[in-house]
Amino acid sequence: MTKVRMLRPQRKAAALDTPTDLAPDAVVEISRALNTLLADTFALYLKTKNFHWHMSGPHFRDYHLLLDKHSEQIFAMTDDMAERVRKIGGMTIRSIGHIAKLQRVDDNDAEFVPPLDMLRELLADNKAFTANMRAAHKICDDNGDVATVSMIEVWIDETERRTWFLFEASRGADRTGH
């Protein structure tokens, strides 16, 4: 009896060596920092959308629209982050599982979260995200990656604005019954 052997297509290693003047160690370090930020960005995006979808209460419309705008801004960062990793010759995240391994933003799978708690949780997440971006900024600056430094500075400014809006939207709400 002759055995039939199934041939599988052979995979070749992808030639993804993007030329850069950054040192190989710098590419690894910067890519690691950006991939972790990218995982955080996806996690923060999904949490913001989750709260947007599940918002309720007397300020529904305002909070719903605020979180929609925030989620759009957060999502817009993802492609720039991933492409920056590729531009310097690094490899970026490839799956939801990879995001889950790297993310520092905690998920919230609760069936119901009161609106004020949503805002305060996102406020804390955005503040932590800013601190994590500052750490990545230092890594990029220490390795002479001025382009990534510049991008991170814009993302920090956007995140500080989201933090400010979340703070102001939730400030004093306990006293006014909202």
C-alpha positions as CSV (number, residue, x, y, z in Angstrom):
1,M,0.0,0.0,0.0
2,T,1.4,3.4,-1.0
3,K,1.1,6.2,1.4
4,V,-0.1,9.5,0.0
5,R,1.8,12.4,1.3
6,M,0.0,15.7,1.5
7,L,2.3,18.5,0.5
8,R,1.9,21.7,2.4
9,P,3.1,25.0,1.0
10,Q,6.4,25.9,2.4
11,R,6.5,29.2,4.2
12,K,9.4,31.5,3.6
13,A,10.5,34.0,6.2
14,A,9.1,37.3,5.2
15,A,11.7,39.9,4.3
16,L,10.5,42.7,6.4
17,D,13.8,44.4,7.2
18,T,12.9,48.0,6.8
19,P,16.0,50.2,6.5
20,T,16.6,52.6,9.4
21,D,19.5,54.5,10.9
22,L,18.4,53.5,14.4
23,A,20.6,50.9,16.2
24,P,19.2,47.4,16.2
25,D,18.8,47.5,20.0
26,A,17.0,50.8,19.7
27,V,14.5,49.3,17.2
28,V,13.8,46.4,19.6
29,E,13.4,48.7,22.6
30,I,11.2,51.3,20.8
31,S,9.1,48.6,19.1
32,R,8.5,47.0,22.5
33,A,7.4,50.3,24.0
34,L,5.2,51.2,21.1
35,N,3.6,47.7,20.9
36,T,2.7,47.9,24.6
37,L,1.2,51.4,24.0
38,L,-0.7,50.0,21.0
39,A,-2.2,47.2,23.1
40,D,-3.2,49.8,25.7
41,T,-4.7,52.0,22.9
42,F,-6.8,49.1,21.6
43,A,-7.9,48.2,25.2
44,L,-8.8,51.9,26.0
45,Y,-10.6,52.2,22.7
46,L,-12.8,49.2,23.3
47,K,-13.5,50.2,26.9
48,T,-14.5,53.7,25.8
49,K,-16.7,52.2,23.1
50,N,-18.2,49.7,25.7
51,F,-19.1,52.6,28.0
52,H,-20.4,54.6,25.0
53,W,-22.7,51.7,24.0
54,H,-23.9,51.1,27.6
55,M,-24.3,54.7,28.8
56,S,-27.6,55.5,30.5
57,G,-29.1,58.2,32.7
58,P,-30.1,61.8,32.5
59,H,-26.9,62.9,30.8
60,F,-27.0,60.0,28.3
61,R,-26.8,62.1,25.1
62,D,-23.9,64.3,26.3
63,Y,-21.9,61.4,27.7
64,H,-22.7,59.1,24.8
65,L,-21.5,61.8,22.3
66,L,-18.4,62.6,24.4
67,L,-17.3,58.9,24.6
68,D,-18.0,58.5,20.9
69,K,-15.7,61.4,20.1
70,H,-13.0,60.0,22.5
71,S,-13.2,56.6,21.0
72,E,-12.7,57.9,17.5
73,Q,-9.7,59.9,18.6
74,I,-8.2,56.9,20.4
75,F,-8.8,54.5,17.5
76,A,-7.1,57.1,15.1
77,M,-3.9,56.6,17.1
78,T,-3.7,52.8,16.4
79,D,-2.6,52.9,12.8
80,D,0.0,55.6,13.3
81,M,1.5,53.6,16.2
82,A,1.6,50.4,14.3
83,E,3.0,52.0,11.2
84,R,5.7,53.7,13.2
85,V,6.9,50.4,14.5
86,R,7.1,49.1,10.9
87,K,8.8,52.2,9.6
88,I,11.7,51.7,12.0
89,G,12.0,48.0,11.1
90,G,10.1,46.5,14.0
91,M,7.3,44.0,14.1
92,T,3.9,44.9,15.6
93,I,1.1,43.2,17.3
94,R,-0.8,40.6,15.3
95,S,-3.9,39.5,17.3
96,I,-6.3,40.1,20.1
97,G,-4.4,37.5,22.1
98,H,-1.2,39.5,21.7
99,I,-3.0,42.7,22.8
100,A,-4.3,40.8,25.9
101,K,-0.8,39.8,26.8
102,L,0.6,43.4,26.6
103,Q,-2.3,45.6,27.7
104,R,-2.1,47.5,31.0
105,V,-5.6,49.0,30.7
106,D,-8.0,46.8,32.7
107,D,-11.1,45.5,31.0
108,N,-14.5,46.2,32.5
109,D,-16.9,43.3,31.7
110,A,-19.5,44.4,34.3
111,E,-23.1,44.1,33.1
112,F,-23.9,47.5,34.5
113,V,-21.6,50.4,35.4
114,P,-23.2,53.7,36.6
115,P,-22.4,56.6,34.3
116,L,-20.3,58.5,36.8
117,D,-18.3,55.4,37.5
118,M,-17.7,55.0,33.8
119,L,-16.4,58.6,33.5
120,R,-14.1,58.2,36.5
121,E,-12.8,54.9,35.3
122,L,-11.9,56.3,31.9
123,L,-10.4,59.3,33.7
124,A,-8.1,57.1,35.6
125,D,-7.3,55.0,32.5
126,N,-6.4,58.1,30.5
127,K,-4.2,59.4,33.3
128,A,-2.3,56.1,33.4
129,F,-2.1,56.1,29.6
130,T,-0.5,59.5,29.7
131,A,2.1,58.3,32.2
132,N,2.8,55.2,30.0
133,M,3.2,57.4,27.0
134,R,5.7,59.6,28.9
135,A,7.7,56.5,29.7
136,A,7.7,55.5,26.0
137,H,8.6,59.1,25.1
138,K,11.8,58.7,27.3
139,I,12.7,55.4,25.6
140,C,12.4,57.0,22.2
141,D,14.2,60.2,23.2
142,D,17.0,58.2,24.8
143,N,17.4,56.3,21.5
144,G,17.3,59.4,19.2
145,D,14.0,58.6,17.6
146,V,12.8,62.1,17.2
147,A,9.9,61.3,14.9
148,T,8.3,58.9,17.4
149,V,9.0,61.4,20.2
150,S,7.1,64.0,18.2
151,M,4.1,61.7,17.6
152,I,3.9,60.7,21.3
153,E,3.9,64.4,22.3
154,V,0.7,64.9,20.2
155,W,-0.9,61.8,21.7
156,I,-0.1,63.0,25.2
157,D,-1.8,66.3,24.4
158,E,-4.9,64.6,23.1
159,T,-5.0,62.3,26.1
160,E,-4.6,65.1,28.5
161,R,-7.6,66.8,26.8
162,R,-9.7,63.7,27.2
163,T,-8.6,63.5,30.8
164,W,-9.6,67.1,31.3
165,F,-13.1,66.6,29.7
166,L,-13.7,63.5,31.8
167,F,-12.7,65.3,34.9
168,E,-14.9,68.3,34.3
169,A,-17.8,66.1,33.2
170,S,-17.6,64.1,36.5
171,R,-16.6,66.9,38.9
172,G,-19.3,67.7,41.5
173,A,-21.7,65.2,40.0
174,D,-22.1,63.6,43.5
175,R,-23.3,66.8,45.0
176,T,-25.8,67.6,42.2
177,G,-27.4,64.1,42.1
178,H,-26.1,63.3,38.6
